[in-house]
């Protein structure tokens, strides 16, 4: 029998919003597609992220820089047609851009090296001034369209993972520093209050912090925030059209979230906001772990605790409309998304949707639970069956959690006999798990209408309800969790409504002791 966790009456503090401050997306051109926008609309309805970050804002397929050769002369024009469509829709859906400046327009590039199936150019500009002219023209356009007060709320990140030669030619650190300096100064010349930062390094590149600090401080280069990425997967093990990887323990992600502050302590950049602008288990867009209940259970303690270590941590990505390694060959294919194509929810989507319904004040947090409350007396619990990564012990078939939870009515402890409605939603290997149903359907690469209906029906978490009684101002909440389960519990004090003649015992078939007890009260 597990020990009972006694949840305090007094909140520990507000629930951090860092988990929903940003979410990732595939390249920005994808935001012109209907399936993408339908997915983002669902994500915003049920979760509600604040910012969205993706690659390719200035890449050729966004058409921001156009050239035309006429009569022996090259004419240059900035075009914001696609950018306007993307940002208009983002804002209409209640989400703001987290601007990543990249990749290099081919007309400005010093070389022809590219990354991804869609060929984002990763070379430095042939002319830094032409690059900064583009950056400034873009920002002035955004300010003119949306207003300076709005654009000041859009963080501006310079490039993506310049420590990797697949994203920045030769991973040339000094070349990146020059790009960063020129870009940051150009941003501040447009408006000094615009927020600019970097270096957006990948996991395993913390040796970049010291030279980055030395460069920006010695040259008084503007830095308003710092950014880093976090993934917990080991070496890729490719298969045709897919990848498997071993995973480190979930705590490794939290260590990575805390790395910037650790490395910047005692420097001139200590105390700056820290944004983890990408994170997930695997860094591959074709690793089936992303589709599983295990992924949700693995990330639950990270989502619950990451706000202690970073100002934002951005799940990569919100949907499977994503084409870095070409167009997916199967409906479930290990994509990063919280949603598949056609807006089918994965278990990790439910983790985020549960978090969106948590109370505003933290009462308790442990290795398998987060308990919150709101001002109306509603108590919410997010609980999970812990998992340990590849080297951890195999997850048991059942995990027990027992909580002693305080109940308040009108700000005071609830008197004995008060009823509490418990609503519980569960996601595990069987419940709320469209991936498991898809496998049982025979893994259809392109589900037909009937199969999609089945997946939509069984993507939903299972729901339980019961009524509990208060004793000593508390209830005892027993939560058996299945393997790889995440569960959401909502506890609401009941104000009983009765009237003369009401007697549920007279209903045919009603023999529920809870209803009888309610009548007798």
Phi, psi and omega in degrees: 000125181290151177293145179283130175270119180271114181278127181297157176282329186262130180299148175280338182151178181290150174288124180299142176265011184299330184293334182247010183290338180201152172220152182269163179215158167297180185307151189297332179301332181295339180290358175273358186262147183295314183299320177300311184292325176295322177294315180296323178298318178294316179302317181290325177295317190260343179237299177085070175283157182271316183229162178223135183230136177208168180278170165079017180303321183252010180289166188302326185287354172268349173064026183290323177246122180240142173232153180214126180265116181223129177055041175078005179239146176263120179259139184240138178214141173271136180229123183247023183302308182288320178301318180298316180299317181294309184289327175300315181289320176306307184295323178296331179268007174081027180226139184257151176291139162253101192286126169251116183277104181167173349276193187278126172303137185301331181291340179256351191286150177272352180204185184243017179286135182227167177231150176075165177300328183269005165062063170283128183284130187250013183266155177296163177291144174293333181222109182302325181294321178296322176297310182292330174299317179296313180302315182291320178298318179298312182294320178295324176296314180298318179296318179296328183276319189247348180094146184295323181297324178290311186292334175298343181266008179254104176301147183238112183255134183266106174073187184218120175045060181291350177283351179253132184287350174283342181249341182213120189311121179064011184047042186286105185297315182293324177295322176295317180301321177296318177298315181299313182299311182298320182290314181298318179293323178296319178299313182291333176292332176287312176199125187295341183268356173296142187261118184235145180194181181183196003265009176057044185279157180277169172303147178082014182236028183293349174292349177285338187298312185299310178293329176297314178299314182298318182295308186289329180282320181293332181253005178054048179275136181296134172216117180257340176204164175240154184221150182206162176247159183215124173222152185242019180264153178265199187304139180291141176240090189288146167232169178302122178061032179188176182211140167244153178210150169282155181241139169285170179296155179304327181299338178297324177296319178295323175300318179294322177301322183277352186299315181303313180295324178297314184284338182263356179302133179081002178256175179292344180263359178300139179092352177289153173303143178246123178243120172272095193276000167207138167202154173185182172291290181264147175269007181259138179275015181220033180255116185300346179304327183297337186270357196259163170294328178303319181301319180292315179296322179297318186274347183305311179293335178289314179295319183291328187247352187295336181293345174286343191243339183213154180281338172203151172218119195259112179297134183249098014218180184281335180210168185274005172286094196197133191222033182296322180251034180090179184286133181301147182262357182211152183303299167270124185217013183083021179296158181295337198297149166292330177241146171283180162304151180067017169065034172277129183281135171269165179305323181292332172302316181295325175305313180292320179295324175297314179302324181294342181256003179290155175294171187273342183243132181278126173263323182200152175212133181218190185290347180222016183199156170224126181240129181227166178218160172237175188295338183277359180094357177289133177246136179236146181230128165253122179231154182212152174275114186298144173232159190237013183080186186299320184271357180282170176294145176304139181294134178290162179292339184214136176234131184255135174227129177236124182239137167261110192249129177288145177236129180237145173232124182055038175082002180236156178304136181292137178291155177304144181092347176299137177272146177231124176277125175254119171251131183229135176240139187231139174229126180202205182292340181248325187256141176059035190227085182295330179299318179296319179294319179301318177297320179291336175284355181097017178057053180299126182295323179227087184302140176278182186299318180294317179296322176297321177298319177298315181297321179294323181294321187259006171284345189279135176301149172290152185235133174235155176212147175199169179244132181245155179254147180271137173222123182064032179076012184220163168237154172261123183248114179256123184236095169283128181246135176285172180301132177062030184271144159243143182221147178239129181236135176239126182245121183230122175301141185258131171257106188290132174252119178231161175211163185302133178092351182289125179204095182295344179293343182273354177282132178297132176087352181270111175228026184284119181301331180294321179289322178297316180297321179297319179297317183292332177292000000 
